[in-house]
Amino acid sequence: MKKLLTILIFITATTSVFSQQSPLSESYFIDKYYLAPSYAGNYNAKFLFMGYRSDWTGIDGGPKTFRMSYNDILPFMKSAGYGAKIIYDKAGIFNQIYVMGSYSYNLQVADDHRVLFGLSMGFYKNRLNLLDYYNDPQYTLDPSLISQDVQSKMKFMTDFSAVWTWKGAEAGITFANLAFGDASYKEVDLKYTPLANYQFHATYQYGINEEWDVSPLAIVRAGKDIKTQFELAAQVMYIKRFWGSLVYRDPGTFGTGIGASIDRGLKIGYNFNFATNIQMGVYNNHEISLGFNISEYLGKGE
C-alpha cells in the first residue's frame, strides 16, 4: 500500500508536468519546424538541427532538453515535405520522450498567398526515476520501492498545423499532443489523460536595406486547463549571416540570443533567459543550437 500511495503521488505530479506544452525553446529563428509541422520541407529544406537546453540552472534537477530534427521536400512531389524529430526531456525524477514524423503540403490559394498544412504522428513515453529521488543516505526505505523505475506504456500522439504565408508575413496555429484515449503505466493500475494544447504564432520578415533584416515574432500558448502564455521575440540579422535576438515570455522572463551562419550551411546559436520575478541566478536558462544544411554544404542550395 505504501508503494502504491507513493507512486500515486508521483503520477499526479507528473500528470501536471506532462500536460503542459512541449518543452520550450528559442531556436525557432533557426528551425521553424519547431513552431509547426507545416514548415517541414517548406523552410530551409535538407536541414538537420540539434539543440540542447538547460533550464533552472540554479536548481539541482532542473529540466534538461535535447532536440534533434530533419526536414526536406519530397523528391517526387515538390509541393509536399516531410520531417522527423526526437525530443528528450528530463526534469528531476521525470523523463519524457517524443518521436514524431511529419508530412506537409504547400497549397497556393492566390497570388503570393499560400497555406501550409502539416500533420505529425508518433509516440510518446514517460518514466519516473524513483532511484534518483531516494538517493539521500538519510532515507531508510523498503528496497522494493526503488528497485525499478515506473514507466508508461507507449502512447500514440498527433500534431496538426496550418500556416498562412504572404510575402514576408506568416501566421499559423498548431494543435499539439493530440492523444487518443488514456495513457497507462506498466507497473501500476493507474491511468491519466494527456491534455491537448495549441500554439498560435505570427511573424514578419522586413528588409531594412541590403544588409539588415528584422523579424518580429509573437507566440501564444494555451490549452485545456493550461494557463495562457504570451511570448514576444525579435531577431535582427546582418548580411544574412550574423544575428542577435531579444525575447520576453510571461510571467517576467527575458532573454537574448546570438548566432551566425559560419560556412556552407552550418549555423550555430546561443540563447540565455533569466526571470525577474524570483532571485537572480536561480531561474537561468541556457540553450545551444546547431544546424546543418546538407544542400548548402554540397553546393546545391538554391
Backbone as numpy.savetxt, mean C-alpha at the origin, in Angstrom:
# Nx Ny Nz CAx CAy CAz Cx Cy Cz
-9.14 -23.40 28.70 -9.97 -22.20 28.70 -9.10 -20.94 28.70
-8.02 -20.95 29.51 -7.14 -19.79 29.56 -6.52 -19.52 28.20
-6.12 -20.60 27.51 -5.55 -20.44 26.19 -6.55 -19.86 25.22
-7.77 -20.34 25.27 -8.81 -19.85 24.36 -9.13 -18.39 24.61
-9.19 -17.99 25.90 -9.49 -16.59 26.22 -8.37 -15.67 25.74
-7.13 -16.10 25.93 -6.00 -15.28 25.49 -6.02 -15.11 23.98
-6.23 -16.19 23.26 -6.29 -16.12 21.80 -7.45 -15.25 21.35
-8.58 -15.33 22.05 -9.73 -14.51 21.71 -9.40 -13.03 21.81
-8.65 -12.65 22.85 -8.23 -11.25 22.99 -7.39 -10.84 21.81
-6.44 -11.71 21.40 -5.58 -11.38 20.28 -6.38 -11.28 18.98
-7.34 -12.19 18.80 -8.15 -12.16 17.59 -8.93 -10.86 17.52
-9.50 -10.44 18.65 -10.25 -9.19 18.68 -9.37 -8.01 18.33
-8.16 -8.00 18.87 -7.24 -6.90 18.59 -6.83 -6.87 17.13
-6.48 -8.03 16.59 -6.01 -8.05 15.21 -7.13 -7.75 14.23
-8.39 -8.06 14.61 -9.50 -7.74 13.73 -9.56 -6.25 13.48
-9.40 -5.45 14.54 -9.45 -4.00 14.37 -8.27 -3.51 13.55
-7.12 -4.18 13.66 -5.95 -3.76 12.89 -6.14 -4.10 11.42
-6.53 -5.33 11.12 -6.58 -5.77 9.75 -7.83 -5.29 9.02
-8.79 -4.72 9.74 -9.95 -4.18 9.06 -9.65 -2.82 8.47
-8.47 -2.25 8.77 -8.10 -0.97 8.21 -7.66 -1.15 6.76
-7.37 -0.01 6.10 -6.89 -0.06 4.75 -5.53 -0.74 4.72
-5.06 -1.05 3.49 -3.75 -1.66 3.35 -2.70 -0.74 3.93
-1.52 -1.27 4.29 -0.48 -0.44 4.90 -0.20 0.82 4.09
0.03 1.94 4.80 0.23 3.22 4.16 1.58 3.30 3.46
1.64 4.19 2.46 2.88 4.42 1.74 2.81 5.78 1.07
3.97 6.44 0.91 4.04 7.66 0.10 4.82 7.43 -1.19
4.84 6.20 -1.66 5.57 5.87 -2.88 4.73 6.09 -4.13
3.54 6.68 -3.99 2.61 6.80 -5.12 3.13 7.69 -6.24
4.09 8.57 -5.98 4.65 9.37 -7.07 5.59 8.55 -7.95
6.15 7.49 -7.39 7.00 6.58 -8.18 6.17 5.46 -8.76
5.27 4.91 -7.98 4.51 3.71 -8.36 3.02 3.97 -8.21
2.37 4.45 -9.28 0.93 4.72 -9.21 0.10 3.44 -9.06
0.68 2.32 -9.40 -0.01 1.04 -9.23 -0.41 0.84 -7.77
0.30 1.47 -6.83 -0.09 1.41 -5.42 -1.45 2.05 -5.18
-1.76 3.13 -5.93 -3.02 3.84 -5.74 -4.23 3.05 -6.22
-4.08 2.35 -7.34 -5.23 1.66 -7.93 -4.75 0.62 -8.93
-5.42 -0.55 -9.01 -5.05 -1.54 -10.02 -5.28 -1.05 -11.45
-6.07 0.04 -11.62 -6.29 0.60 -12.96 -5.00 1.05 -13.62
-3.98 1.39 -12.83 -2.72 1.89 -13.39 -1.82 0.77 -13.91
-2.17 -0.48 -13.66 -1.32 -1.59 -14.12 -1.18 -1.54 -15.64
0.01 -1.36 -16.13 0.27 -1.29 -17.56 -0.04 0.04 -18.19
-0.71 0.94 -17.49 -1.11 2.23 -18.04 -0.24 3.38 -17.55
0.70 3.09 -16.67 1.62 4.12 -16.19 2.95 3.45 -15.91
3.97 3.86 -16.64 5.31 3.33 -16.44 5.33 1.80 -16.55
4.93 1.32 -17.73 4.88 -0.12 -17.97 6.27 -0.74 -17.86
6.31 -2.02 -17.61 7.54 -2.80 -17.39 8.31 -2.28 -16.17
7.58 -1.89 -15.13 8.20 -1.28 -13.96 8.18 -2.24 -12.79
9.35 -2.52 -12.26 9.49 -3.37 -11.08 9.76 -2.45 -9.88
8.94 -2.57 -8.84 9.04 -1.69 -7.68 9.28 -2.50 -6.42
10.12 -1.96 -5.53 10.34 -2.54 -4.21 10.37 -1.41 -3.19
9.72 -1.62 -2.06 9.69 -0.59 -1.03 9.72 -1.19 0.37
10.36 -0.47 1.27 10.40 -0.87 2.68 10.04 0.33 3.53
9.12 0.14 4.46 8.65 1.22 5.33 8.71 0.78 6.78
9.26 1.65 7.63 9.32 1.41 9.07 8.53 2.51 9.77
7.43 2.13 10.43 6.58 3.07 11.14 6.86 3.02 12.64
6.58 4.13 13.33 6.69 4.21 14.79 8.10 3.79 15.23
9.12 4.36 14.63 10.48 3.91 14.90 10.91 4.16 16.33
10.19 5.01 17.07 10.51 5.22 18.47 9.88 4.22 19.41
9.15 3.23 18.85 8.44 2.23 19.66 8.88 0.84 19.23
9.24 0.00 20.19 9.58 -1.39 19.88 8.37 -2.10 19.29
8.59 -2.86 18.24 7.50 -3.59 17.62 6.65 -2.76 16.68
7.11 -1.56 16.29 6.37 -0.74 15.35 6.21 -1.42 14.01
5.20 -1.05 13.23 4.94 -1.71 11.96 6.12 -1.64 10.99
6.36 -2.74 10.29 7.35 -2.81 9.23 6.65 -3.40 8.01
6.82 -2.74 6.85 6.10 -3.16 5.65 7.07 -3.30 4.48
6.95 -4.41 3.76 7.71 -4.62 2.53 6.73 -4.81 1.38
6.96 -4.09 0.29 6.11 -4.18 -0.90 6.95 -4.47 -2.12
6.40 -5.28 -3.01 7.05 -5.56 -4.28 5.96 -5.70 -5.33
6.16 -5.05 -6.50 5.14 -5.11 -7.54 5.78 -5.01 -8.92
5.03 -5.44 -9.91 5.44 -5.33 -11.32 4.20 -5.15 -12.16
4.29 -4.29 -13.19 3.14 -4.12 -14.10 3.63 -3.88 -15.52
2.78 -4.23 -16.48 3.16 -4.12 -17.89 1.90 -4.15 -18.76
2.08 -3.86 -20.04 0.99 -3.95 -21.03 0.92 -5.38 -21.54
-0.29 -5.87 -21.77 -0.44 -7.19 -22.38 0.06 -7.13 -23.82
0.98 -7.98 -24.23 1.58 -7.88 -25.57 0.58 -8.11 -26.70
-0.48 -8.84 -26.45 -1.45 -9.15 -27.50 -2.69 -8.25 -27.44
-2.69 -7.26 -26.52 -3.85 -6.40 -26.35 -3.39 -5.07 -25.77
-3.07 -4.10 -26.63 -2.42 -2.87 -26.22 -3.28 -2.00 -25.30
-4.58 -2.22 -25.25 -5.45 -1.44 -24.36 -5.58 -2.07 -22.98
-4.92 -3.18 -22.78 -5.03 -3.90 -21.50 -3.66 -4.04 -20.85
-3.68 -4.10 -19.53 -2.45 -4.27 -18.78 -2.61 -5.29 -17.67
-1.49 -5.65 -17.06 -1.53 -6.60 -15.96 -0.49 -6.19 -14.91
-0.66 -6.71 -13.73 0.28 -6.43 -12.66 0.20 -7.49 -11.58
1.19 -7.50 -10.72 1.21 -8.42 -9.58 1.91 -7.71 -8.43
1.46 -7.97 -7.20 2.09 -7.33 -6.04 2.04 -8.25 -4.83
3.04 -8.07 -3.99 3.12 -8.77 -2.71 3.34 -7.72 -1.63
2.53 -7.78 -0.58 2.68 -6.87 0.55 2.80 -7.71 1.81
3.89 -7.51 2.54 4.07 -8.17 3.83 4.17 -7.10 4.91
3.37 -7.24 5.96 3.30 -6.23 7.00 3.41 -6.91 8.37
4.29 -6.37 9.21 4.47 -6.91 10.56 4.34 -5.76 11.55
3.46 -5.94 12.53 3.26 -4.94 13.58 3.17 -5.67 14.91
4.28 -5.65 15.67 4.29 -6.36 16.94 4.12 -7.86 16.73
3.09 -8.42 17.35 2.84 -9.86 17.20 2.01 -10.18 15.97
1.57 -9.16 15.23 0.68 -9.36 14.09 1.47 -9.36 12.78
1.18 -10.32 11.93 1.78 -10.43 10.61 0.67 -10.62 9.59
0.77 -9.93 8.45 -0.21 -10.14 7.40 0.50 -10.10 6.05
-0.06 -10.82 5.08 0.52 -10.86 3.74 -0.60 -10.85 2.70
-0.40 -10.01 1.67 -1.30 -9.97 0.52 -0.52 -10.43 -0.70
-1.12 -11.26 -1.53 -0.58 -11.65 -2.83 -1.69 -11.43 -3.84
-1.50 -10.45 -4.76 -2.57 -10.04 -5.65 -2.08 -9.98 -7.10
-2.96 -10.34 -8.03 -2.73 -10.13 -9.45 -3.78 -9.18 -9.99
-3.41 -8.36 -10.98 -4.31 -7.30 -11.47 -4.47 -7.36 -12.98
-5.63 -6.90 -13.43 -5.93 -6.73 -14.85 -6.53 -5.34 -15.04
-6.12 -4.62 -16.07 -6.65 -3.29 -16.33 -7.04 -3.15 -17.79
-7.97 -2.22 -18.04 -8.39 -1.95 -19.42 -8.51 -0.45 -19.62
-7.92 0.05 -20.69 -7.87 1.47 -21.01 -8.93 1.77 -22.06
-9.99 2.48 -21.67 -11.12 2.76 -22.56 -11.15 4.24 -22.90
-11.09 4.57 -24.20 -11.20 5.96 -24.64 -12.68 6.29 -24.80
-13.16 7.30 -24.08 -14.58 7.65 -24.11 -14.83 8.92 -24.90
-13.81 9.75 -25.11 -13.90 10.98 -25.90 -12.49 11.45 -26.19
-12.37 12.54 -26.96 -11.04 13.07 -27.25 -10.30 13.40 -25.96
-9.16 12.79 -25.75 -8.30 13.01 -24.58 -8.92 12.54 -23.26
-10.11 11.98 -23.30 -10.75 11.47 -22.09 -10.70 9.94 -22.11
-10.17 9.38 -21.03 -10.08 7.94 -20.92 -10.53 7.48 -19.53
-11.04 6.28 -19.45 -11.38 5.65 -18.18 -10.59 4.35 -18.09
-9.82 4.22 -17.03 -9.02 3.03 -16.79 -9.74 2.16 -15.76
-10.09 0.96 -16.14 -10.73 0.03 -15.21 -9.69 -0.97 -14.72
-9.79 -1.33 -13.45 -8.83 -2.27 -12.89 -9.48 -3.24 -11.92
-9.02 -4.48 -11.94 -9.51 -5.52 -11.05 -8.33 -6.32 -10.54
-8.26 -6.49 -9.22 -7.22 -7.33 -8.60 -7.88 -8.49 -7.88
-7.25 -9.62 -7.92 -7.70 -10.80 -7.20 -6.49 -11.49 -6.59
-6.69 -12.03 -5.42 -5.58 -12.72 -4.78 -5.95 -13.26 -3.42
-4.94 -13.43 -2.57 -5.14 -14.09 -1.29 -4.53 -13.27 -0.16
-5.13 -13.44 0.98 -4.71 -12.73 2.19 -4.61 -13.73 3.34
-3.59 -13.53 4.19 -3.43 -14.39 5.35 -2.79 -13.60 6.47
-3.17 -13.88 7.71 -2.52 -13.23 8.84 -2.12 -14.26 9.88
-1.23 -13.83 10.77 -0.68 -14.73 11.79 -0.42 -13.94 13.06
-0.67 -14.56 14.21 -0.36 -13.97 15.51 0.81 -14.74 16.10
1.91 -14.03 16.32 3.12 -14.66 16.84 3.12 -14.53 18.36
2.60 -15.52 19.05 2.49 -15.46 20.51 3.86 -15.54 21.18
4.82 -16.22 20.55 6.14 -16.33 21.14 6.82 -14.97 21.25
6.59 -14.10 20.28 7.15 -12.75 20.34 6.54 -11.95 21.48
5.27 -12.23 21.79 4.59 -11.47 22.84 5.09 -11.90 24.22
5.27 -13.20 24.41 5.67 -13.72 25.71 7.17 -14.02 25.74
7.99 -13.05 25.37 9.44 -13.26 25.43 10.06 -12.60 26.65
9.26 -12.08 27.55 9.75 -11.45 28.78 10.04 -12.56 29.80
11.26 -12.63 30.33 11.60 -13.70 31.29 10.77 -13.65 32.57
10.08 -12.54 32.84 9.24 -12.43 34.02 7.95 -13.25 33.90
7.60 -13.59 32.62 6.38 -14.37 32.42 6.63 -15.83 32.74
5.71 -16.46 33.45 5.73 -17.90 33.70 4.39 -18.44 33.25
4.38 -19.04 32.07 3.12 -19.47 31.47 3.21 -20.92 31.03
2.05 -21.47 30.80 1.97 -22.82 30.26 2.64 -22.85 28.89
3.65 -23.70 28.66 4.33 -23.73 27.37 3.39 -23.99 26.19
2.28 -24.69 26.44 1.35 -24.97 25.35 0.73 -23.71 24.79
0.75 -22.62 25.60 0.13 -21.37 25.14 0.95 -20.72 24.05
2.26 -20.93 24.09 3.12 -20.25 23.12 3.87 -21.24 22.23
3.39 -22.46 22.16 4.10 -23.47 21.40 3.96 -23.27 19.90
2.97 -22.50 19.46 2.78 -22.30 18.04 2.06 -20.98 17.78
2.24 -20.45 16.60 1.54 -19.25 16.21 0.10 -19.58 15.85
-0.75 -18.58 15.93 -2.14 -18.72 15.51 -2.25 -18.18 14.09
-2.55 -19.03 13.12 -2.57 -18.64 11.73 -3.99 -18.69 11.17
-4.30 -17.69 10.36 -5.59 -17.72 9.69 -5.51 -18.61 8.46
-6.64 -19.07 7.99 -6.69 -19.78 6.73 -6.54 -18.78 5.58
-6.13 -19.27 4.40 -5.98 -18.41 3.25 -7.34 -17.82 2.89
-7.37 -16.50 2.62 -8.62 -15.81 2.35 -8.58 -15.17 0.97
-9.62 -15.39 0.17 -9.71 -14.79 -1.16 -10.15 -13.33 -1.03
-9.44 -12.43 -1.72 -9.73 -11.00 -1.66 -9.75 -10.42 -3.06
-10.46 -9.30 -3.25 -10.48 -8.60 -4.53 -10.42 -7.09 -4.31
-9.86 -6.38 -5.28 -9.90 -4.92 -5.35 -10.48 -4.53 -6.70
-11.21 -3.41 -6.73 -11.74 -2.90 -7.99 -11.52 -1.39 -8.03
-11.17 -0.86 -9.21 -10.94 0.57 -9.32 -11.33 1.09 -10.69
-11.59 2.39 -10.75 -11.84 3.10 -12.01 -11.17 4.46 -11.90
-10.42 4.85 -12.93 -9.68 6.11 -12.94 -10.00 6.85 -14.23
-10.42 8.11 -14.10 -10.66 8.98 -15.24 -9.44 9.84 -15.48
-9.00 9.95 -16.73 -7.83 10.77 -17.06 -8.20 11.74 -18.18
-7.67 12.94 -18.09 -7.83 13.95 -19.13 -6.61 14.85 -19.12
-5.78 14.68 -20.18 -4.52 15.40 -20.25 -3.73 15.15 -18.97
-3.45 16.17 -18.15 -2.66 15.96 -16.95 -3.47 15.67 -15.70
-4.81 15.62 -15.83 -5.68 15.43 -14.67 -6.09 13.96 -14.54
-6.17 13.48 -13.30 -6.61 12.11 -13.03 -7.44 12.09 -11.75
-8.47 11.29 -11.74 -9.29 11.10 -10.55 -9.80 9.66 -10.55
-9.71 9.01 -9.40 -10.11 7.61 -9.36 -10.59 7.17 -8.00
-11.25 6.02 -8.00 -11.72 5.43 -6.76 -11.38 3.94 -6.76
-10.98 3.45 -5.62 -10.62 2.04 -5.45 -11.41 1.45 -4.29
-12.05 0.33 -4.52 -12.71 -0.43 -3.46 -11.79 -1.60 -3.14
-11.25 -1.61 -1.94 -10.20 -2.57 -1.59 -10.65 -3.54 -0.52
-9.93 -4.67 -0.46 -10.16 -5.70 0.56 -11.59 -6.24 0.52
-12.12 -6.41 -0.69 -13.46 -6.99 -0.81 -13.33 -8.49 -0.64
-13.98 -9.02 0.38 -13.86 -10.44 0.70 -15.23 -11.11 0.61
-15.24 -12.40 0.40 -16.46 -13.17 0.32 -16.55 -14.10 1.53
-17.48 -13.79 2.45 -17.65 -14.61 3.63 -16.67 -14.27 4.73
-16.71 -15.07 5.79 -15.88 -14.84 6.96 -14.49 -15.47 6.78
-13.53 -14.89 7.48 -12.21 -15.50 7.59 -12.14 -16.29 8.88
-11.41 -17.38 8.86 -11.33 -18.23 10.04 -9.89 -18.63 10.31
-9.66 -19.17 11.51 -8.34 -19.58 11.94 -8.28 -21.10 12.04
-7.04 -21.62 11.89 -6.85 -23.05 11.91 -6.94 -23.63 13.31
-6.33 -22.93 14.29 -6.15 -23.51 15.62 -7.37 -23.35 16.52
-8.22 -22.36 16.27 -9.35 -22.09 17.14 -10.61 -21.90 16.31
-11.75 -22.19 16.93 -13.03 -22.08 16.25 -13.57 -20.66 16.38
-12.88 -19.73 15.72 -13.27 -18.32 15.72 -13.25 -17.78 14.30
-14.10 -16.79 14.04 -14.17 -16.20 12.72 -14.27 -14.68 12.85
-13.89 -13.99 11.79 -14.10 -12.55 11.74 -14.40 -12.17 10.29
-15.00 -11.03 10.10 -15.35 -10.55 8.77 -14.48 -9.35 8.42
-13.55 -9.49 7.48 -12.73 -8.34 7.08 -13.63 -7.23 6.52
-13.31 -5.99 6.84 -14.12 -4.86 6.42 -13.61 -4.29 5.11
-14.52 -4.09 4.15 -14.15 -3.46 2.89 -13.91 -1.97 3.13
-13.07 -1.38 2.33 -12.83 0.05 2.44 -12.63 0.63 1.04
-12.62 1.95 0.96 -12.42 2.59 -0.33 -11.43 3.72 -0.21
-10.87 4.10 -1.36 -9.90 5.19 -1.43 -10.17 6.00 -2.68
-10.30 7.31 -2.52 -10.48 8.22 -3.64 -9.22 9.07 -3.78
-8.77 9.29 -5.00 -7.61 10.14 -5.22 -7.82 11.03 -6.44
-7.19 12.18 -6.42 -7.21 13.11 -7.55 -5.86 13.80 -7.64
-5.34 13.95 -8.85 -4.03 14.56 -9.05 -4.00 15.29 -10.37
-3.05 16.19 -10.50 -2.88 16.94 -11.74 -1.40 17.25 -11.94
-0.89 16.93 -13.11 0.51 17.22 -13.42 0.57 18.50 -14.24
1.21 19.51 -13.67 1.28 20.83 -14.31 2.73 21.16 -14.66
2.96 21.43 -15.93 4.28 21.81 -16.38 4.49 23.31 -16.25
5.33 23.72 -15.30 5.59 25.14 -15.11 6.39 25.70 -16.28
7.43 25.00 -16.68 8.21 25.34 -17.86 8.92 24.07 -18.33
9.93 24.22 -19.16 10.60 23.04 -19.70 11.38 22.27 -18.64
11.70 22.91 -17.54 12.53 22.26 -16.52 11.75 21.82 -15.30
10.68 22.52 -14.93 9.99 22.28 -13.67 8.56 21.78 -13.90
8.17 20.78 -13.10 6.80 20.26 -13.08 6.35 20.14 -11.62
5.05 20.33 -11.39 4.50 20.15 -10.06 3.25 19.28 -10.16
3.08 18.38 -9.19 1.94 17.44 -9.19 1.29 17.41 -7.81
0.21 18.16 -7.60 -0.54 18.04 -6.34 -1.38 16.77 -6.34
-1.62 16.22 -5.14 -2.37 14.97 -5.00 -3.22 15.03 -3.74
-4.47 14.61 -3.86 -5.37 14.52 -2.70 -5.90 13.10 -2.60
-5.93 12.55 -1.38 -6.41 11.18 -1.15 -7.39 11.20 0.02
-8.49 10.47 -0.13 -9.46 10.26 0.94 -9.62 8.77 1.14
-9.42 8.30 2.37 -9.58 6.89 2.70 -10.70 6.73 3.71
-11.54 5.73 3.53 -12.65 5.49 4.46 -13.18 4.08 4.23
-14.22 3.72 4.95 -14.83 2.40 4.80 -15.76 2.10 5.94
-16.29 0.90 5.95 -17.21 0.49 6.99 -16.50 0.47 8.34
-17.04 1.22 9.29 -16.49 1.31 10.64 -15.04 1.80 10.66
-14.63 2.54 9.61 -13.28 3.08 9.52 -13.38 4.59 9.43
-12.67 5.29 10.28 -12.71 6.74 10.29 -12.13 7.30 9.00
-12.79 8.31 8.43 -12.32 8.93 7.21 -10.98 9.63 7.45
-10.05 9.45 6.51 -8.72 10.03 6.62 -8.40 10.79 5.34
-7.85 12.00 5.51 -7.50 12.84 4.38 -5.98 12.94 4.27
-5.51 12.99 3.04 -4.08 13.15 2.79 -3.88 14.11 1.63
-3.00 15.08 1.82 -2.64 16.04 0.77 -1.13 15.95 0.54
-0.73 15.91 -0.72 0.68 15.80 -1.05 0.96 16.59 -2.32
2.22 16.91 -2.53 2.64 17.60 -3.75 4.08 17.22 -4.05
4.35 17.02 -5.33 5.69 16.70 -5.78 6.16 17.77 -6.76
7.38 18.23 -6.60 8.02 19.14 -7.54 9.17 18.40 -8.20
9.18 18.39 -9.55 10.21 17.65 -10.29 11.03 18.59 -11.15
12.34 18.34 -11.20 13.27 19.15 -11.98 13.86 18.31 -13.10
13.75 18.77 -14.32 14.24 18.14 -15.55 13.89 16.65 -15.63
12.73 16.30 -15.10 12.23 14.92 -15.16 13.11 13.91 -14.45
14.05 14.39 -13.62 14.99 13.45 -13.00 15.07 13.56 -11.49
14.91 14.76 -10.95 15.05 14.97 -9.51 13.75 15.52 -8.94
13.36 15.06 -7.74 12.10 15.53 -7.18 12.18 15.64 -5.66
11.28 16.48 -5.15 11.04 16.60 -3.72 9.54 16.63 -3.50
9.10 16.22 -2.31 7.66 16.15 -2.04 7.36 16.54 -0.61
6.13 17.00 -0.40 5.61 17.31 0.92 4.28 16.60 1.07
3.95 16.19 2.31 2.69 15.49 2.55 2.13 15.86 3.91
0.80 15.94 3.97 0.09 16.07 5.25 -1.00 15.01 5.29
-1.05 14.28 6.39 -2.08 13.26 6.58 -2.67 13.44 7.97
-3.99 13.59 8.00 -4.62 13.79 9.31 -4.65 12.47 10.08
-4.57 12.54 11.42 -4.53 13.76 12.23 -3.09 14.17 12.58
-2.62 15.25 12.01 -1.37 15.87 12.44 -0.09 15.21 12.02
-0.06 14.49 10.87 1.16 13.87 10.39 1.69 14.65 9.19
2.96 15.04 9.26 3.61 15.75 8.16 4.79 14.91 7.66
5.13 15.12 6.39 6.23 14.37 5.85 6.88 15.07 4.67
8.05 14.58 4.32 8.79 15.10 3.18 9.48 13.95 2.48
9.81 14.15 1.23 10.47 13.10 0.47 11.40 13.66 -0.59
12.37 12.89 -0.98 13.29 13.24 -2.05 13.51 12.01 -2.91
13.94 12.25 -4.16 14.20 11.11 -5.03 14.85 11.55 -6.32
15.27 10.55 -7.11 15.94 10.84 -8.37 15.84 9.65 -9.30
15.79 9.95 -10.60 15.97 8.94 -11.63 17.45 8.89 -11.94
18.11 7.84 -11.53 19.58 7.82 -11.57 20.09 7.57 -12.99
19.71 6.47 -13.59 20.20 6.18 -14.94 19.45 4.98 -15.49
19.08 5.06 -16.75 18.51 3.93 -17.49 17.37 3.25 -16.74
16.42 4.07 -16.26 15.21 3.52 -15.67 15.26 3.24 -14.18
16.39 3.50 -13.53 16.50 3.25 -12.10 16.06 4.48 -11.31
15.08 4.28 -10.40 14.57 5.37 -9.57 14.70 4.99 -8.10
15.06 5.97 -7.29 15.19 5.74 -5.86 14.59 6.91 -5.11
13.89 6.62 -4.00 13.24 7.67 -3.24 13.28 7.37 -1.74
13.16 8.44 -0.97 13.12 8.32 0.48 12.06 9.27 1.03
11.24 8.78 1.97 10.20 9.59 2.60 10.32 9.49 4.12
10.03 10.62 4.78 10.09 10.69 6.24 8.82 11.38 6.75
8.18 10.79 7.77 6.98 11.34 8.40 7.24 11.57 9.88
6.55 12.56 10.44 6.54 12.73 11.88 5.19 13.28 12.30
4.77 12.91 13.50 3.48 13.34 14.03 3.67 14.51 14.97
2.77 15.50 14.86 2.87 16.69 15.70 2.02 16.60 16.96
1.13 15.62 17.03 0.22 15.55 18.17 0.69 14.60 19.27
1.90 14.05 19.14 2.48 13.23 20.20 3.95 13.60 20.33
4.65 12.96 21.26 6.04 13.31 21.53 6.92 13.08 20.31
7.76 14.07 19.99 8.68 13.94 18.87 9.61 12.75 19.08
9.92 12.06 18.00 10.81 10.92 18.07 10.11 9.61 18.34
8.81 9.65 18.64 8.06 8.43 18.92 7.38 7.91 17.66
6.74 8.81 16.92 5.97 8.40 15.76 6.67 8.89 14.49
7.88 8.41 14.25 8.61 8.73 13.04 8.52 7.56 12.06
8.27 7.86 10.80 8.15 6.84 9.77 9.20 7.07 8.70
9.89 6.00 8.30 10.89 6.06 7.25 10.50 5.09 6.14
10.65 5.53 4.90 10.31 4.67 3.77 11.34 4.83 2.66
11.84 3.71 2.16 12.78 3.69 1.06 12.12 2.99 -0.12
12.20 3.61 -1.30 11.58 3.06 -2.51 12.63 2.91 -3.60
12.52 1.82 -4.32 13.45 1.53 -5.42 12.64 1.00 -6.59
12.79 1.65 -7.74 12.07 1.23 -8.94 13.01 1.01 -10.10
12.63 0.11 -10.98 13.50 -0.27 -12.09 12.63 -0.52 -13.31
12.82 0.31 -14.37 12.06 0.15 -15.60 12.88 -0.68 -16.59
12.40 -1.88 -16.86 13.15 -2.80 -17.72 13.26 -2.26 -19.13
12.19 -1.63 -19.63 12.19 -1.11 -20.99 13.24 -0.02 -21.17
13.33 0.92 -20.23 14.32 1.98 -20.30 15.74 1.42 -20.19
15.92 0.42 -19.35 17.25 -0.17 -19.19 17.74 -0.79 -20.48
16.82 -1.42 -21.22 17.19 -2.06 -22.49 17.25 -1.07 -23.64
16.92 0.20 -23.35 16.99 1.23 -24.38 15.84 1.18 -25.36
14.68 0.62 -24.89 13.53 0.48 -25.79 12.35 1.32 -25.31
12.57 2.18 -24.29 11.48 3.02 -23.78 11.03 4.00 -24.82
9.76 4.35 -24.73 9.21 5.29 -25.71 9.66 6.71 -25.37
